[in-house]
Amino acid sequence: LIQEHELFTTCSIGIALFPEDGETSDVLIKNADAALHTSKERGKDRFQLYSSSIANNSFERLVLENSLRRALERDEFRLFYQPQLDLRSGKVVGVEALIRWQHPDLGFIPPLEFIPIAEETGLIHPIGEWVLRTACEQKKLWNAQGFTSLRMSVNLSARQFHYANIVDMTREILKKTGLDPRELDLELTESTIMDHLDETTVTLQKLKEMGTHISIDDFGTGYSSLMYLKTFPIDVVKIDRSFVKDVTTDPDDKAITQA
């Protein structure tokens, strides 16, 4: 009880045992910390015993983290562009920029393996800025080739959206590349826009006033309140694939998707 406010706390614990997991205090603390990290990854408010699999994962993570810190300066990131189709006409109406890491030894590494590390280490800020700038530059090249009707979609991570000055960064990149803001679609997941509601509302409004489009990705898996579609300046709702994949066979999925 703090100043008449009742607060509830939880605890995540990592455990390393002597002598199985180490014979010195330094090794034991290091391994307990690795177990603690796993405990947090698996949902927090729990304990986790150190194991050989955690050791392997920690080593692999360390290797990836060290390589990730040099990936930008070594020009190892690549953007691929997934077409967005109008099913009525069959025409491509836009593209979504998808980042991949072309590691010199491990080959192509998908975002699910390195984006969480980038977010935890803060590397998501320079990586996210590179993605946005590269995508806008590519769109300008396509404009010069006559593909002016396409809209470029770029995903923003939660950490990037909430902790970087995303409005100023977007405005500066659009200015430097000369891209019309109306040609840019910024995508955020449903859970991202629900964090820090007041700040999110202000940020989204500023991005919207700039002229960019705003999309909610993975809609239906988070808070899923239709009220927020009225609150935020949203242009596009991207229904999560868990509803769409069975839309031809599951009447519930069909009803939800149609709505």
Summary of the structure (lengths in Angstrom):
residues: 259
radius of gyration: 21.9
end to end distance: 45.7
largest distance: 68.0
contacts: 703
relative contact order: 0.07
helix: 49%
strand: 21%
